Structures are given as C-alpha cells and as structure tokens.
C-alpha cells in the first residue's frame, strides 16, 4: 500500500464569513493556494481569529493538488461529530418514545 505524498505551500485567506454557533462566533474561511502555476481554492471552519489577507500553510496531495489538509481535516471532524451525535440522538429519541409509551 503506497502512502500519499503531501507537500506544503503558502496559502492566503481571501474571505471570511462569520456565523454564530451555540453562542460562539465561528468563521468560515475561504483561502487560495498555488501549485505549479495553478490556483486552487478551499474553505474550512474555525473558532480561532483569522483575518482576510492572512498567510496559511497548506499541505496538498501531490497527485491531486485540489485535496488539501485544511479541508480534509474539516471533513474528518464533521464525520466524527456525526458518528458521536447519531447514537446520542438515537438513544434520546428511544428514551423519549419509551417515556411517552407509558
């Protein structure tokens, strides 16, 4: 099994959208990075302070430069959140159903 080769390049924050999540300000950060004279775009969410124009370090997949670590990490976090939330919500609904059935 071969490992995917990743390299890093400089990226730049191009826009930020803020949303309120559970009383906290979450930022949706759009960024760009360049690989072999090709410009790529991406987005990720963070609670950390970020400003338009800030520099980022972006790790990208050499065989598929569209794939970057910032978005890949975000998708992994989303999958973990879903994997944790689904059983909890299911258990809560099951308890609610049993309590209403009485």
N, C-alpha and C positions, 0 to 999 in steps of 0.2 A: 504494500500500500504506500503510495507516494504522498509526501506531505506537500501541501500547497505552499508555494513560495510567496512571501509577502515582502514588500519594500515600503519605505516611507517617503513621503514628500510633504512639502508645505501646502497648507490649505488656508483659505480665508473665509471668514464669516461674512456673508453677503446680505443677510436679512435675519431679523428676529421677530417672532410673533409671541406675545405673552398670553397665557391663559391661566385662570385660577383653578387650581385643583385642591379640594379639601382645605381651603383657606390659605394655600401656599401658591406663590407665583411660579408657574412652570413656563419655561421658554422652549419654543420650537425654533431651532437654529438651522438655517439654510446655509450651506457652505459650498465652495468650489475648490477643486484641486486639479493640477495639470500633470498628465503623464504622457511623455513623448509627444509634446505639442498638441495634445488632445485635452480639452477641458471637460471635466466631469463635475456633476452636482450631487449633493446629498442633503439629508435632513436628519436631525436627531433631537431628542428632548433632554432637557437638563433643568435642575433647580439651581445650578451654580451660576454666578453672574458672568455673563458674556456680553460683549459689545460688538456692534457692527464694525467691520474692519479688523477685528482681532485675528491674529495668526493662529493656526491649528497645525498639529502634526497629524497627518492622515496616513494610516497604513493601508495599502491596497494589495489586492491579489494580482500578481504579475501576469497570470494567464487570463485574467478577467478584471481589468482595472476599474470597471464600474462597481465592483464589490470592494467596499471599504470597511475598516474596522468600526467606525463610528456607527454606521447603520446596522452592521451585523451584530454588534453588541446590543443595540436598541431592540432588535428583533428577538434576541435571546432573552433579554429582560422581560419583554412582552410575553413570550412563551412561558417563562417561569411564573409570571404573575397569573396567567390564565390557569396554569397547572395547579397553582395553590388555591385560586379563587373558586374554581369549579367544584371541587369536593366540599369546600366550606359552604358555598351557597346551596349545594345539593343537600347537605346534612341539615341546614337550617330549614329548607323547604320541607324536608321529610319530617322534621320535628313539628313544624307548623301544621302539616297535614294530620299527624297523629293527635296533636292537641285539639284540632278542630273536629276530629272524628269522634271524640269522647262525648 
